[in-house]
Amino acid sequence: MPKNIPSLKPRELIKLLEKAGCRFYREGKGDHSLYTREINAVRKVVPIDIGAGEMSLAYVLRVFRQFGFTDEENTSLLE
């Protein structure tokens, strides 16, 4: 896992997720948007806080884990 990853802005995270095959699902409550990813006919829906200024690496990795990305996919996305 890359260690020197700077914090990301919400739009940068969304670009990474869309590159990995995630799609916009719908608007959530407040400043959240819901994104979805389908794995083996199972849909995973994860809220992304669009109103955040910066997202820490811990938050980004938590989102990736909720979507079910492997460590190899995480590394390739973050490089």
PDB file as gemmi writes it, atoms N, CA and C in Angstrom:
CRYST1    1.000    1.000    1.000  90.00  90.00  90.00 P 1                      
ATOM      1  N   MET A   1       0.837  -1.174   0.000  1.00  0.00           N  
ATOM      2  CA  MET A   1       0.000   0.000   0.000  1.00  0.00           C  
ATOM      3  C   MET A   1       0.883   1.238   0.000  1.00  0.00           C  
ATOM      4  N   PRO A   2       0.655   2.178  -0.901  1.00  0.00           N  
ATOM      5  CA  PRO A   2       1.459   3.401  -0.931  1.00  0.00           C  
ATOM      6  C   PRO A   2       1.304   4.185   0.370  1.00  0.00           C  
ATOM      7  N   LYS A   3       2.401   4.714   0.870  1.00  0.00           N  
ATOM      8  CA  LYS A   3       2.383   5.437   2.142  1.00  0.00           C  
ATOM      9  C   LYS A   3       2.344   6.947   1.962  1.00  0.00           C  
ATOM     10  N   ASN A   4       2.877   7.468   0.885  1.00  0.00           N  
ATOM     11  CA  ASN A   4       3.006   8.911   0.701  1.00  0.00           C  
ATOM     12  C   ASN A   4       1.883   9.491  -0.144  1.00  0.00           C  
ATOM     13  N   ILE A   5       0.668   9.118   0.147  1.00  0.00           N  
ATOM     14  CA  ILE A   5      -0.473   9.610  -0.609  1.00  0.00           C  
ATOM     15  C   ILE A   5      -1.006  10.861   0.074  1.00  0.00           C  
ATOM     16  N   PRO A   6      -1.104  11.965  -0.629  1.00  0.00           N  
ATOM     17  CA  PRO A   6      -1.665  13.169  -0.013  1.00  0.00           C  
ATOM     18  C   PRO A   6      -3.174  13.023   0.153  1.00  0.00           C  
ATOM     19  N   SER A   7      -3.758  13.890   0.955  1.00  0.00           N  
ATOM     20  CA  SER A   7      -5.208  13.865   1.093  1.00  0.00           C  
ATOM     21  C   SER A   7      -5.831  14.260  -0.246  1.00  0.00           C  
ATOM     22  N   LEU A   8      -7.041  13.773  -0.494  1.00  0.00           N  
ATOM     23  CA  LEU A   8      -7.708  14.008  -1.772  1.00  0.00           C  
ATOM     24  C   LEU A   8      -8.926  14.893  -1.580  1.00  0.00           C  
ATOM     25  N   LYS A   9      -9.239  15.648  -2.598  1.00  0.00           N  
ATOM     26  CA  LYS A   9     -10.486  16.396  -2.633  1.00  0.00           C  
ATOM     27  C   LYS A   9     -11.579  15.429  -3.092  1.00  0.00           C  
ATOM     28  N   PRO A  10     -12.834  15.694  -2.729  1.00  0.00           N  
ATOM     29  CA  PRO A  10     -13.909  14.763  -3.100  1.00  0.00           C  
ATOM     30  C   PRO A  10     -13.991  14.482  -4.600  1.00  0.00           C  
ATOM     31  N   ARG A  11     -13.808  15.492  -5.432  1.00  0.00           N  
ATOM     32  CA  ARG A  11     -13.881  15.281  -6.891  1.00  0.00           C  
ATOM     33  C   ARG A  11     -12.754  14.367  -7.386  1.00  0.00           C  
ATOM     34  N   GLU A  12     -11.575  14.467  -6.756  1.00  0.00           N  
ATOM     35  CA  GLU A  12     -10.464  13.586  -7.140  1.00  0.00           C  
ATOM     36  C   GLU A  12     -10.783  12.137  -6.775  1.00  0.00           C  
ATOM     37  N   LEU A  13     -11.386  11.939  -5.592  1.00  0.00           N  
ATOM     38  CA  LEU A  13     -11.790  10.591  -5.180  1.00  0.00           C  
ATOM     39  C   LEU A  13     -12.829  10.036  -6.140  1.00  0.00           C  
ATOM     40  N   ILE A  14     -13.785  10.849  -6.539  1.00  0.00           N  
ATOM     41  CA  ILE A  14     -14.824  10.387  -7.457  1.00  0.00           C  
ATOM     42  C   ILE A  14     -14.226   9.987  -8.804  1.00  0.00           C  
ATOM     43  N   LYS A  15     -13.247  10.736  -9.281  1.00  0.00           N  
ATOM     44  CA  LYS A  15     -12.580  10.374 -10.539  1.00  0.00           C  
ATOM     45  C   LYS A  15     -11.908   9.011 -10.423  1.00  0.00           C  
ATOM     46  N   LEU A  16     -11.251   8.759  -9.272  1.00  0.00           N  
ATOM     47  CA  LEU A  16     -10.613   7.454  -9.052  1.00  0.00           C  
ATOM     48  C   LEU A  16     -11.655   6.338  -9.025  1.00  0.00           C  
ATOM     49  N   LEU A  17     -12.768   6.582  -8.339  1.00  0.00           N  
ATOM     50  CA  LEU A  17     -13.810   5.562  -8.247  1.00  0.00           C  
ATOM     51  C   LEU A  17     -14.433   5.266  -9.604  1.00  0.00           C  
ATOM     52  N   GLU A  18     -14.684   6.301 -10.389  1.00  0.00           N  
ATOM     53  CA  GLU A  18     -15.261   6.086 -11.720  1.00  0.00           C  
ATOM     54  C   GLU A  18     -14.280   5.357 -12.628  1.00  0.00           C  
ATOM     55  N   LYS A  19     -13.003   5.637 -12.473  1.00  0.00           N  
ATOM     56  CA  LYS A  19     -11.967   4.932 -13.232  1.00  0.00           C  
ATOM     57  C   LYS A  19     -11.970   3.439 -12.890  1.00  0.00           C  
ATOM     58  N   ALA A  20     -12.329   3.121 -11.631  1.00  0.00           N  
ATOM     59  CA  ALA A  20     -12.355   1.730 -11.173  1.00  0.00           C  
ATOM     60  C   ALA A  20     -13.686   1.038 -11.441  1.00  0.00           C  
ATOM     61  N   GLY A  21     -14.628   1.732 -12.067  1.00  0.00           N  
ATOM     62  CA  GLY A  21     -15.889   1.096 -12.435  1.00  0.00           C  
ATOM     63  C   GLY A  21     -17.065   1.438 -11.554  1.00  0.00           C  
ATOM     64  N   CYS A  22     -16.918   2.332 -10.605  1.00  0.00           N  
ATOM     65  CA  CYS A  22     -18.037   2.757  -9.766  1.00  0.00           C  
ATOM     66  C   CYS A  22     -18.876   3.775 -10.533  1.00  0.00           C  
ATOM     67  N   ARG A  23     -20.158   3.808 -10.224  1.00  0.00           N  
ATOM     68  CA  ARG A  23     -21.076   4.708 -10.915  1.00  0.00           C  
ATOM     69  C   ARG A  23     -21.887   5.504  -9.895  1.00  0.00           C  
ATOM     70  N   PHE A  24     -22.283   6.713 -10.301  1.00  0.00           N  
ATOM     71  CA  PHE A  24     -23.170   7.531  -9.475  1.00  0.00           C  
ATOM     72  C   PHE A  24     -24.501   6.817  -9.346  1.00  0.00           C  
ATOM     73  N   TYR A  25     -25.044   6.758  -8.125  1.00  0.00           N  
ATOM     74  CA  TYR A  25     -26.317   6.088  -7.880  1.00  0.00           C  
ATOM     75  C   TYR A  25     -27.428   7.106  -7.666  1.00  0.00           C  
ATOM     76  N   ARG A  26     -27.265   7.986  -6.661  1.00  0.00           N  
ATOM     77  CA  ARG A  26     -28.241   9.047  -6.420  1.00  0.00           C  
ATOM     78  C   ARG A  26     -27.686   9.994  -5.375  1.00  0.00           C  
ATOM     79  N   GLU A  27     -28.371  11.120  -5.223  1.00  0.00           N  
ATOM     80  CA  GLU A  27     -28.011  12.075  -4.174  1.00  0.00           C  
ATOM     81  C   GLU A  27     -28.479  11.526  -2.832  1.00  0.00           C  
ATOM     82  N   GLY A  28     -27.665  11.729  -1.798  1.00  0.00           N  
ATOM     83  CA  GLY A  28     -28.045  11.309  -0.456  1.00  0.00           C  
ATOM     84  C   GLY A  28     -28.498  12.511   0.348  1.00  0.00           C  
ATOM     85  N   LYS A  29     -28.498  12.360   1.646  1.00  0.00           N  
ATOM     86  CA  LYS A  29     -28.889  13.461   2.524  1.00  0.00           C  
ATOM     87  C   LYS A  29     -27.727  14.413   2.703  1.00  0.00           C  
ATOM     88  N   GLY A  30     -28.024  15.681   2.787  1.00  0.00           N  
ATOM     89  CA  GLY A  30     -26.982  16.677   3.023  1.00  0.00           C  
ATOM     90  C   GLY A  30     -26.021  16.770   1.857  1.00  0.00           C  
ATOM     91  N   ASP A  31     -24.738  16.723   2.163  1.00  0.00           N  
ATOM     92  CA  ASP A  31     -23.696  16.857   1.139  1.00  0.00           C  
ATOM     93  C   ASP A  31     -23.204  15.518   0.611  1.00  0.00           C  
ATOM     94  N   HIS A  32     -23.972  14.461   0.774  1.00  0.00           N  
ATOM     95  CA  HIS A  32     -23.515  13.144   0.356  1.00  0.00           C  
ATOM     96  C   HIS A  32     -24.097  12.749  -0.995  1.00  0.00           C  
ATOM     97  N   SER A  33     -23.293  12.037  -1.757  1.00  0.00           N  
ATOM     98  CA  SER A  33     -23.734  11.396  -2.986  1.00  0.00           C  
ATOM     99  C   SER A  33     -23.457   9.912  -2.838  1.00  0.00           C  
ATOM    100  N   LEU A  34     -24.342   9.091  -3.354  1.00  0.00           N  
ATOM    101  CA  LEU A  34     -24.176   7.651  -3.253  1.00  0.00           C  
ATOM    102  C   LEU A  34     -23.614   7.109  -4.559  1.00  0.00           C  
ATOM    103  N   TYR A  35     -22.590   6.292  -4.433  1.00  0.00           N  
ATOM    104  CA  TYR A  35     -21.971   5.642  -5.582  1.00  0.00           C  
ATOM    105  C   TYR A  35     -22.103   4.145  -5.414  1.00  0.00           C  
ATOM    106  N   THR A  36     -22.160   3.434  -6.528  1.00  0.00           N  
ATOM    107  CA  THR A  36     -22.392   2.001  -6.489  1.00  0.00           C  
ATOM    108  C   THR A  36     -21.341   1.258  -7.302  1.00  0.00           C  
ATOM    109  N   ARG A  37     -21.086   0.023  -6.885  1.00  0.00           N  
ATOM    110  CA  ARG A  37     -20.191  -0.880  -7.609  1.00  0.00           C  
ATOM    111  C   ARG A  37     -20.774  -2.277  -7.485  1.00  0.00           C  
ATOM    112  N   GLU A  38     -20.834  -2.996  -8.596  1.00  0.00           N  
ATOM    113  CA  GLU A  38     -21.391  -4.332  -8.582  1.00  0.00           C  
ATOM    114  C   GLU A  38     -20.273  -5.355  -8.664  1.00  0.00           C  
ATOM    115  N   ILE A  39     -20.268  -6.286  -7.697  1.00  0.00           N  
ATOM    116  CA  ILE A  39     -19.259  -7.344  -7.646  1.00  0.00           C  
ATOM    117  C   ILE A  39     -19.987  -8.677  -7.514  1.00  0.00           C  
ATOM    118  N   ASN A  40     -19.790  -9.557  -8.487  1.00  0.00           N  
ATOM    119  CA  ASN A  40     -20.409 -10.881  -8.462  1.00  0.00           C  
ATOM    120  C   ASN A  40     -21.913 -10.791  -8.191  1.00  0.00           C  
ATOM    121  N   ALA A  41     -22.588  -9.926  -8.914  1.00  0.00           N  
ATOM    122  CA  ALA A  41     -24.037  -9.716  -8.816  1.00  0.00           C  
ATOM    123  C   ALA A  41     -24.473  -9.177  -7.459  1.00  0.00           C  
ATOM    124  N   VAL A  42     -23.554  -8.623  -6.693  1.00  0.00           N  
ATOM    125  CA  VAL A  42     -23.886  -7.972  -5.420  1.00  0.00           C  
ATOM    126  C   VAL A  42     -23.560  -6.493  -5.567  1.00  0.00           C  
ATOM    127  N   ARG A  43     -24.566  -5.646  -5.334  1.00  0.00           N  
ATOM    128  CA  ARG A  43     -24.373  -4.203  -5.462  1.00  0.00           C  
ATOM    129  C   ARG A  43     -23.955  -3.621  -4.123  1.00  0.00           C  
ATOM    130  N   LYS A  44     -22.858  -2.885  -4.134  1.00  0.00           N  
ATOM    131  CA  LYS A  44     -22.394  -2.179  -2.945  1.00  0.00           C  
ATOM    132  C   LYS A  44     -22.642  -0.693  -3.173  1.00  0.00           C  
ATOM    133  N   VAL A  45     -23.307  -0.041  -2.212  1.00  0.00           N  
ATOM    134  CA  VAL A  45     -23.599   1.382  -2.299  1.00  0.00           C  
ATOM    135  C   VAL A  45     -22.898   2.071  -1.141  1.00  0.00           C  
ATOM    136  N   VAL A  46     -22.100   3.101  -1.461  1.00  0.00           N  
ATOM    137  CA  VAL A  46     -21.298   3.794  -0.456  1.00  0.00           C  
ATOM    138  C   VAL A  46     -21.529   5.301  -0.576  1.00  0.00           C  
ATOM    139  N   PRO A  47     -21.775   5.982   0.561  1.00  0.00           N  
ATOM    140  CA  PRO A  47     -21.920   7.442   0.526  1.00  0.00           C  
ATOM    141  C   PRO A  47     -20.556   8.127   0.479  1.00  0.00           C  
ATOM    142  N   ILE A  48     -20.456   9.173  -0.317  1.00  0.00           N  
ATOM    143  CA  ILE A  48     -19.246   9.985  -0.413  1.00  0.00           C  
ATOM    144  C   ILE A  48     -19.624  11.403   0.015  1.00  0.00           C  
ATOM    145  N   ASP A  49     -18.875  11.966   0.956  1.00  0.00           N  
ATOM    146  CA  ASP A  49     -19.138  13.310   1.466  1.00  0.00           C  
ATOM    147  C   ASP A  49     -18.562  14.331   0.491  1.00  0.00           C  
ATOM    148  N   ILE A  50     -19.408  14.889  -0.362  1.00  0.00           N  
ATOM    149  CA  ILE A  50     -18.992  15.836  -1.384  1.00  0.00           C  
ATOM    150  C   ILE A  50     -18.623  17.184  -0.775  1.00  0.00           C  
ATOM    151  N   GLY A  51     -19.179  17.503   0.374  1.00  0.00           N  
ATOM    152  CA  GLY A  51     -18.940  18.795   0.996  1.00  0.00           C  
ATOM    153  C   GLY A  51     -17.635  18.891   1.759  1.00  0.00           C  
ATOM    154  N   ALA A  52     -16.910  17.801   1.891  1.00  0.00           N  
ATOM    155  CA  ALA A  52     -15.650  17.827   2.639  1.00  0.00           C  
ATOM    156  C   ALA A  52     -14.593  18.596   1.852  1.00  0.00           C  
ATOM    157  N   GLY A  53     -13.753  19.322   2.553  1.00  0.00           N  
ATOM    158  CA  GLY A  53     -12.673  20.049   1.889  1.00  0.00           C  
ATOM    159  C   GLY A  53     -11.588  19.109   1.419  1.00  0.00           C  
ATOM    160  N   GLU A  54     -11.073  18.308   2.325  1.00  0.00           N  
ATOM    161  CA  GLU A  54     -10.029  17.326   2.019  1.00  0.00           C  
ATOM    162  C   GLU A  54     -10.408  16.008   2.676  1.00  0.00           C  
ATOM    163  N   MET A  55     -10.072  14.918   2.037  1.00  0.00           N  
ATOM    164  CA  MET A  55     -10.339  13.594   2.590  1.00  0.00           C  
ATOM    165  C   MET A  55      -9.008  12.940   2.915  1.00  0.00           C  
ATOM    166  N   SER A  56      -8.866  12.467   4.131  1.00  0.00           N  
ATOM    167  CA  SER A  56      -7.618  11.839   4.556  1.00  0.00           C  
ATOM    168  C   SER A  56      -7.448  10.488   3.868  1.00  0.00           C  
ATOM    169  N   LEU A  57      -6.231   9.980   3.908  1.00  0.00           N  
ATOM    170  CA  LEU A  57      -5.954   8.669   3.325  1.00  0.00           C  
ATOM    171  C   LEU A  57      -6.771   7.600   4.034  1.00  0.00           C  
ATOM    172  N   ALA A  58      -6.957   7.727   5.344  1.00  0.00           N  
ATOM    173  CA  ALA A  58      -7.749   6.748   6.086  1.00  0.00           C  
ATOM    174  C   ALA A  58      -9.190   6.706   5.576  1.00  0.00           C  
ATOM    175  N   TYR A  59      -9.771   7.866   5.301  1.00  0.00           N  
ATOM    176  CA  TYR A  59     -11.141   7.924   4.780  1.00  0.00           C  
ATOM    177  C   TYR A  59     -11.202   7.284   3.391  1.00  0.00           C  
ATOM    178  N   VAL A  60     -10.235   7.604   2.543  1.00  0.00           N  
ATOM    179  CA  VAL A  60     -10.202   7.060   1.185  1.00  0.00           C  
ATOM    180  C   VAL A  60     -10.094   5.536   1.224  1.00  0.00           C  
ATOM    181  N   LEU A  61      -9.209   5.020   2.075  1.00  0.00           N  
ATOM    182  CA  LEU A  61      -9.046   3.569   2.184  1.00  0.00           C  
ATOM    183  C   LEU A  61     -10.302   2.903   2.744  1.00  0.00           C  
ATOM    184  N   ARG A  62     -11.010   3.579   3.643  1.00  0.00           N  
ATOM    185  CA  ARG A  62     -12.267   3.054   4.183  1.00  0.00           C  
ATOM    186  C   ARG A  62     -13.313   2.945   3.072  1.00  0.00           C  
ATOM    187  N   VAL A  63     -13.375   3.940   2.205  1.00  0.00           N  
ATOM    188  CA  VAL A  63     -14.310   3.905   1.074  1.00  0.00           C  
ATOM    189  C   VAL A  63     -13.954   2.750   0.146  1.00  0.00           C  
ATOM    190  N   PHE A  64     -12.669   2.593  -0.151  1.00  0.00           N  
ATOM    191  CA  PHE A  64     -12.234   1.488  -1.015  1.00  0.00           C  
ATOM    192  C   PHE A  64     -12.598   0.137  -0.393  1.00  0.00           C  
ATOM    193  N   ARG A  65     -12.415   0.005   0.907  1.00  0.00           N  
ATOM    194  CA  ARG A  65     -12.735  -1.246   1.599  1.00  0.00           C  
ATOM    195  C   ARG A  65     -14.237  -1.522   1.519  1.00  0.00           C  
ATOM    196  N   GLN A  66     -15.058  -0.485   1.673  1.00  0.00           N  
ATOM    197  CA  GLN A  66     -16.511  -0.673   1.593  1.00  0.00           C  
ATOM    198  C   GLN A  66     -16.929  -1.115   0.199  1.00  0.00           C  
ATOM    199  N   PHE A  67     -16.230  -0.658  -0.821  1.00  0.00           N  
ATOM    200  CA  PHE A  67     -16.532  -1.072  -2.188  1.00  0.00           C  
ATOM    201  C   PHE A  67     -15.985  -2.457  -2.502  1.00  0.00           C  
ATOM    202  N   GLY A  68     -15.132  -3.005  -1.657  1.00  0.00           N  
ATOM    203  CA  GLY A  68     -14.611  -4.352  -1.861  1.00  0.00           C  
ATOM    204  C   GLY A  68     -13.393  -4.418  -2.761  1.00  0.00           C  
ATOM    205  N   PHE A  69     -12.640  -3.331  -2.884  1.00  0.00           N  
ATOM    206  CA  PHE A  69     -11.414  -3.350  -3.676  1.00  0.00           C  
ATOM    207  C   PHE A  69     -10.347  -4.181  -2.982  1.00  0.00           C  
ATOM    208  N   THR A  70      -9.555  -4.889  -3.759  1.00  0.00           N  
ATOM    209  CA  THR A  70      -8.431  -5.645  -3.199  1.00  0.00           C  
ATOM    210  C   THR A  70      -7.254  -4.703  -2.953  1.00  0.00           C  
ATOM    211  N   ASP A  71      -6.254  -5.188  -2.244  1.00  0.00           N  
ATOM    212  CA  ASP A  71      -5.065  -4.375  -1.985  1.00  0.00           C  
ATOM    213  C   ASP A  71      -4.360  -3.997  -3.287  1.00  0.00           C  
ATOM    214  N   GLU A  72      -4.340  -4.913  -4.257  1.00  0.00           N  
ATOM    215  CA  GLU A  72      -3.711  -4.619  -5.545  1.00  0.00           C  
ATOM    216  C   GLU A  72      -4.468  -3.514  -6.275  1.00  0.00           C  
ATOM    217  N   GLU A  73      -5.791  -3.562  -6.234  1.00  0.00           N  
ATOM    218  CA  GLU A  73      -6.588  -2.517  -6.872  1.00  0.00           C  
ATOM    219  C   GLU A  73      -6.378  -1.181  -6.175  1.00  0.00           C  
ATOM    220  N   ASN A  74      -6.313  -1.186  -4.839  1.00  0.00           N  
ATOM    221  CA  ASN A  74      -6.044   0.051  -4.096  1.00  0.00           C  
ATOM    222  C   ASN A  74      -4.724   0.660  -4.518  1.00  0.00           C  
ATOM    223  N   THR A  75      -3.693  -0.152  -4.592  1.00  0.00           N  
ATOM    224  CA  THR A  75      -2.371   0.336  -4.968  1.00  0.00           C  
ATOM    225  C   THR A  75      -2.376   0.913  -6.381  1.00  0.00           C  
ATOM    226  N   SER A  76      -3.007   0.209  -7.316  1.00  0.00           N  
ATOM    227  CA  SER A  76      -3.015   0.701  -8.691  1.00  0.00           C  
ATOM    228  C   SER A  76      -3.824   1.991  -8.822  1.00  0.00           C  
ATOM    229  N   LEU A  77      -4.881   2.140  -8.061  1.00  0.00           N  
ATOM    230  CA  LEU A  77      -5.692   3.365  -8.119  1.00  0.00           C  
ATOM    231  C   LEU A  77      -4.957   4.564  -7.530  1.00  0.00           C  
ATOM    232  N   LEU A  78      -4.219   4.349  -6.461  1.00  0.00           N  
ATOM    233  CA  LEU A  78      -3.586   5.443  -5.741  1.00  0.00           C  
ATOM    234  C   LEU A  78      -2.226   5.845  -6.292  1.00  0.00           C  
ATOM    235  N   GLU A  79      -1.704   5.117  -7.237  1.00  0.00           N  
ATOM    236  CA  GLU A  79      -0.386   5.461  -7.797  1.00  0.00           C  
ATOM    237  C   GLU A  79      -0.511   6.466  -8.913  1.00  0.00           C  
TER     238      GLU A  79                                                      
END                                                                             
